[in-house]
Amino acid sequence: MTPALALQDLRYTWPGRNGFGLNVSDFSLMPGESVLLLGESGAGKSTLLSLVCGIVTVSSGRVTVEGTDLARLRAGERDRFRAERIGVIFQQLNLLPYARVADNILLPLHFAPERRRRVRNPGAEAARLCQDLGLPTEILAAPAGRLSVGQQQRVAVARALIGRPSLIVADEPTSALDAATQDSFLTLLFDQAAEAGSSMLMVSHDERLGSRFDRVVRLEEIAETQRAAC
Ligand SMILES: Nc1ncnc2c1ncn2[C@@H]1O[C@H](COP(=O)(O)OP(=O)(O)OP(=O)(O)O)[C@@H](O)[C@H]1O
């Protein structure tokens, strides 16, 4: 079976003198699997996710998503591939604050025709996701910047899930939530990812999230790092 994600002999160093470096010899995520990748602040979790998404490209080695080696794609192709296959929930959420919630949710479909084709009625699907994520559908017309942080996190999840991408990548999406809200948020995220059949890779420093996942991996188990000199 082709893994949803495979990292092989990956090496990356941020540019500049004494740039932080990350090496991963072997890691894979199977279709439908959920993995929590744990690491301290500054350990390289966001760097790894940027490599997985093709936002930055490896210095050597391979990142393959459903069998496609990201380094073999040209920059534009890589952006299109990411939009088609990967739903990303960024640490800072990256919503467009002045755009309507509906437009934020539908944004990935503009860059991903295959993903767009899987959504028969985009407006209705955005409304369904909102409803299933516990958001009142009236907020679809509101600017995203007017929502509470918890609501914005759910919108970011809806945006990642629309069109059922094969891989969901999430960077500490629960860090701003209290324990009870965190719990219900994760339930919604897992239910929706399961319904979409998506694999999930989440990074966090919070071990308490581990019980939800098929597998918990510590970054230091799979990665060697070279720290930047301070
Ligand atoms: N754009 C960048 N340019 C140069 N170095 C960077 C860049 N982004 C991150 N780094 C460096 O990479 C190292 C790891 O940072 P990274 O953000 O990947 O860690 P993290 O585990 O996600 O941390 P946190 O949990 O605090 O978000 C740090 O030393 C950081 O300075």
PDBQT file of the ligand as one rigid body, heavy atoms in Angstrom, charges set to zero:
ROOT
HETATM    1  N1  LIG A 301      12.012  30.851   8.345  1.00  0.00    +0.000 N 
HETATM    2  C1  LIG A 301      13.059  30.431   9.085  1.00  0.00    +0.000 A 
HETATM    3  N2  LIG A 301      14.319  30.834   8.781  1.00  0.00    +0.000 NA
HETATM    4  C2  LIG A 301      15.382  30.413   9.504  1.00  0.00    +0.000 A 
HETATM    5  N3  LIG A 301      15.284  29.599  10.594  1.00  0.00    +0.000 NA
HETATM    6  C3  LIG A 301      14.041  29.188  10.942  1.00  0.00    +0.000 A 
HETATM    7  C4  LIG A 301      12.874  29.579  10.207  1.00  0.00    +0.000 A 
HETATM    8  N4  LIG A 301      11.788  28.993  10.797  1.00  0.00    +0.000 NA
HETATM    9  C5  LIG A 301      12.262  28.277  11.850  1.00  0.00    +0.000 A 
HETATM   10  N5  LIG A 301      13.606  28.400  11.919  1.00  0.00    +0.000 N 
HETATM   11  C6  LIG A 301      14.472  27.788  12.935  1.00  0.00    +0.000 C 
HETATM   12  O1  LIG A 301      14.239  26.398  13.005  1.00  0.00    +0.000 OA
HETATM   13  C7  LIG A 301      14.311  25.962  14.366  1.00  0.00    +0.000 C 
HETATM   14  C8  LIG A 301      13.085  25.126  14.683  1.00  0.00    +0.000 C 
HETATM   15  O2  LIG A 301      11.932  25.965  14.607  1.00  0.00    +0.000 OA
HETATM   16  P1  LIG A 301      10.475  25.385  14.427  1.00  0.00    +0.000 P 
HETATM   17  O3  LIG A 301       9.554  26.562  14.315  1.00  0.00    +0.000 OA
HETATM   18  O4  LIG A 301      10.480  24.378  13.337  1.00  0.00    +0.000 OA
HETATM   19  O5  LIG A 301      10.276  24.634  15.826  1.00  0.00    +0.000 OA
HETATM   20  P2  LIG A 301       8.921  24.162  16.544  1.00  0.00    +0.000 P 
HETATM   21  O6  LIG A 301       9.233  22.839  17.154  1.00  0.00    +0.000 OA
HETATM   22  O7  LIG A 301       7.787  24.202  15.579  1.00  0.00    +0.000 OA
HETATM   23  O8  LIG A 301       8.746  25.279  17.651  1.00  0.00    +0.000 OA
HETATM   24  P3  LIG A 301       7.380  25.831  18.350  1.00  0.00    +0.000 P 
HETATM   25  O9  LIG A 301       6.767  24.663  19.073  1.00  0.00    +0.000 OA
HETATM   26  O10 LIG A 301       7.903  26.887  19.274  1.00  0.00    +0.000 OA
HETATM   27  O11 LIG A 301       6.511  26.374  17.238  1.00  0.00    +0.000 OA
HETATM   28  C9  LIG A 301      14.473  27.199  15.254  1.00  0.00    +0.000 C 
HETATM   29  O12 LIG A 301      15.841  27.284  15.612  1.00  0.00    +0.000 OA
HETATM   30  C10 LIG A 301      14.102  28.338  14.316  1.00  0.00    +0.000 C 
HETATM   31  O13 LIG A 301      14.868  29.492  14.582  1.00  0.00    +0.000 OA
ENDROOT
TORSDOF 0
